[in-house]
Amino acid sequence: MISPASSLLPADAMGRRDQSADQMRKTAEDFEASFLSQMLKPMFEGLQTDGPFGGGEGETTWRSFLIDAMAKQAVKAGGIGLADTVMTEMLKMQEQAG
């Protein structure tokens, strides 16, 4: 699979911009994970943590970490396409600045 970064950069600039494109990709994926985390949080707000199989206060305390991990895993599995869009816009901004 060809990454969006390599398909948009001129061939002569690939060597010079590869590291920057990798950093932009990571930033775009981190943004998508943060977005997904915020979208998942309301799903867990009303859940009760008591009962024989509930985690009690510990579950409530660590729930945000679980949601963040689920969002990161979703991005790692392909996400919802937000990172690709963000990456494309970041590359456009970089080209305009250069």
C-alpha positions in Angstrom: 0.0 0.0 0.0 1.3 3.5 -0.9 1.1 5.9 2.0 -0.7 9.2 1.4 2.6 11.0 2.2 4.6 9.3 -0.5 2.0 9.8 -3.1 1.7 13.6 -2.6 5.4 14.5 -2.2 7.6 15.2 -5.3 10.1 12.4 -5.9 13.1 14.7 -5.4 11.8 15.8 -2.0 11.1 12.3 -0.7 14.5 11.8 1.0 14.4 15.3 2.5 10.8 15.1 3.8 10.4 11.4 4.8 11.1 12.0 8.5 8.8 15.0 8.5 6.0 12.9 6.7 6.4 10.2 9.3 6.1 12.7 12.1 3.0 14.2 10.4 1.5 10.7 10.1 2.0 10.0 13.8 0.4 13.4 14.7 -2.6 12.7 12.4 -3.1 9.2 13.9 -2.8 10.7 17.5 -5.4 13.2 16.6 -7.7 10.5 15.2 -7.2 8.5 18.4 -8.0 11.5 20.6 -11.2 12.2 18.5 -12.3 8.5 18.8 -11.6 8.6 22.5 -13.9 11.6 23.0 -16.6 9.9 20.9 -16.4 6.7 23.0 -16.5 8.4 26.4 -20.3 9.0 26.4 -20.9 5.3 25.8 -19.3 4.4 29.1 -20.6 7.2 31.3 -23.8 5.5 32.5 -22.3 2.1 33.2 -22.5 0.8 36.7 -19.4 -0.8 38.1 -21.0 -2.6 41.1 -22.2 -6.2 41.2 -20.3 -9.5 41.4 -18.3 -9.0 38.2 -17.9 -5.2 38.4 -14.6 -3.5 39.1 -15.9 -1.0 41.6 -13.9 2.2 42.1 -10.9 0.8 40.3 -12.8 0.4 37.1 -14.2 3.9 37.4 -10.7 5.2 38.0 -9.0 3.5 35.1 -11.9 3.7 32.6 -10.4 6.6 30.7 -7.2 4.6 30.1 -9.3 1.8 28.7 -11.2 4.1 26.4 -7.9 5.7 25.2 -6.4 2.2 24.5 -9.5 1.2 22.6 -9.3 4.3 20.5 -5.6 3.8 19.7 -6.3 0.2 18.8 -9.1 1.3 16.4 -6.7 3.7 14.7 -4.1 0.9 14.5 -6.7 -1.3 12.8 -7.5 1.3 10.2 -9.6 3.8 12.0 -12.3 5.8 10.4 -10.2 7.6 7.8 -9.8 10.8 9.8 -6.0 10.5 10.0 -5.7 10.3 6.2 -7.7 13.5 5.8 -5.7 15.3 8.5 -2.5 14.1 6.9 -3.5 15.3 3.4 -4.4 18.8 4.9 -1.1 18.9 6.8 0.8 18.2 3.6 -1.1 20.9 1.7 -0.3 23.4 4.4 3.4 22.4 4.3 3.5 22.8 0.5 1.9 26.2 0.7 4.4 27.3 3.3 7.3 26.0 1.2 
